Amino acid sequence: MSRQDKIVKTSIIGIVVNLILVAFKATIGILVNSIAITLDAVNNLTDALSSIITIIGTKLAGRAPDKNHPYGYGRIEYFSSVIIAAIVLWAGITALMES
């Protein structure tokens, strides 16, 4: 199994588990009117989104070199990491403001 296949497989498992946790925690958080549990559901949702971005970044970075990119597309992984960092920062600021 290649590195790309391992990343995609692990990310898909993470997405599924995080979405299950989102549904469970959001339901409980709303039922008991707990902002902490509801924000934890939002945290799991951002984790699932991060996994989706990881899959996209890995697929794009794995493309073969071409005329315009003779060294390949490997740096796309860095760009996807910056996007994930921005999402985590946004979630943290939102949680701080809601608390």
N, C-alpha and C positions, 0 to 999 in steps of 0.2 A: 504494500500500500504506500503510495507516494505521500510526501509531506502535505501537498494540497488536498488529497483525499482525506487524510487524517483531520486536517483543520475543518474541512466541510462537515465531516461526520460528527465531530465533537461539537461544532457550532449548532448543527441541527438538533442534537440531543439537548443542548443548552436552551435552545429556543423553545422546544416542546415543554421542558420542565419549567422554565420561567413563565410560560403562558399559563400553565396549570396553576402555578403559585400566584400569578396575577389574579386569576379568576377567584381562587380561594380567599386570598387576603383582601381583595377588594370587597367581596361579598361580606366577609366577617367585619371588615373595617366600617362598612356602611351600616350594617345591622347594629353594631354596638356603638356607632358614632365615635370611632377612634381615629383621630388624624394620624397617629403614629402607625397604625396598621395599614391605613389607606396609603400613606406615603411609602411604606415598605412595598406595597403592591406597585406603586409607580417606579420604585427602584428596580423591581424585577422586570417591569416593562422596558425600562431603559437598558437593562442587561440583554433582553431579547433583541432589542433594536441594535445593540452593539454587535451581537452575534450575526445579525443579518448583514451589517456593514462589513464585518470580518469576512463573511463568505464572498460578498461582492468584490472586496479588495483583493482577496486571495485569487479569485478567478481572473480578475483583470491583470494582476501582477504575474500570473502564470503564462500570459500570452507570449508567443515567440517574438524575438526581435524582428523588426522590419526596417524599411528604408528610412522612415522618420525617427525610429527609436532603435538604433543599432545595438545598444546595450540592453535592450529589453524594457520591461515595464515594472521592474522590481520596486521602484520607488513609490508606486501606488500604495503599497502597504504602509509606508510612512504617512501618506496623505489620509488613508482611512483611519490610522491611529489618531491623527489630529481631530478628525471628525468625531471619533468616539470620545476623546478627551473633552471636546466641546459639549457633547451630550451629557456627559457625567457632570461637568461643571454647571450646566443649565439645570440639571436635576437637583444638584446640591443647593443652588441658589433658590430654586423654587421651593424646596423643602424648608430652607431657612426662613423664607418669607411667609410660608403657610404656618409654620410653627409659631 
